[in-house]
Amino acid sequence: MTIEICNAELEDLLRLRTKAGNFSTVEDMLLDALRPDEDGWTAEERLALNEKIEFARHQAATGQTFTPQEARRKLADMRAMHLANQGN
């Protein structure tokens, strides 16, 4: 299979990561990014999760938290909205 990269920024990033020694080939880099880890997460999913965790940690550190009652109410509202949208 041949893959053509038409995005110059992506091509530069692939070259930099390969030169940095993290991966010996672009194929190795793609395998690492797309293959689920032992928990079943891809690198992209893991990165998104880590970003959400860091955001939540920042909120907690700056006092942007909810009381248990507020959290339950918000979750109940979100659940109701989700269930209402499933019917559409």
N, C-alpha and C positions, 0 to 999 in steps of 0.2 A: 504494500500500500504506500502511496505517495501522498503526503499532505503538503499543500502549498500555504505558506504564511504570507498574507497580503498586508498585514499590519506591521509597519516598521517599528513601532514601539514594542510590540510583542516580540518581534524578531530580535531586537536589541536586548530585551530582558532575557530571552532564552540564551543568547550568546554570553551575557554577563554571568548568569547562573552556572552555565557550563564551565566558563573560564574560572569562576570562583572555586571550583573543585567540589561543589556540592553534588554534582552529577557528572558522570563521565560522558554521557550522551544525552541528546534531547529526548530520545526514547525513554531513557531511565527517568528523566524528569517528568515526562507525561505519565509514565506508569505510576510514579509516586503520587502525582496529583490526582489520578483517576482511580487508583486501587484503594478500596476500603481498608482501613487498618484493622487491628484485632478486634476493635469494638464495632466494626461495620461502618465507620465514618470515613468519607473521603477527606482529602486535605482541605478542599473548599468548605465542606460542611464543618470541619473542625475549626477552621479559621472564623467562620460566621458565629459558631458557638462561643469561641473565645472572645470575640468582640462583644457579644451580648453579656457575657460574664463580666468583662471589664467595665462595661457601661453600668451594670447593676452594682458593681463594687464602688464605682464613683458616686452613684446615687446614694448608696448607704453611707459612704464616707462624708458626704455633704448634707446628710440629714434629709434627703429626699425619699423618705420611706412612708409606708402606710401602716396604720394600726391593723391588728388582725381583723377587726370588724370591717374596716375600709377595704382590705384585701379581699375578704369574703364577698362583699357587696360588688366589687369590681369584677371578680371572677364570675359571680352569678349573672351579672349584666352581660359579660362577654359570652357566657354559655348561652344565654337566652338569644342574643344576637346571632350567634352561630347556628343555633337550631332554627331560628326564623329564616335565615338565609339558605338553609338546606332545602326548604320547601319551595324555593324559587327556581 
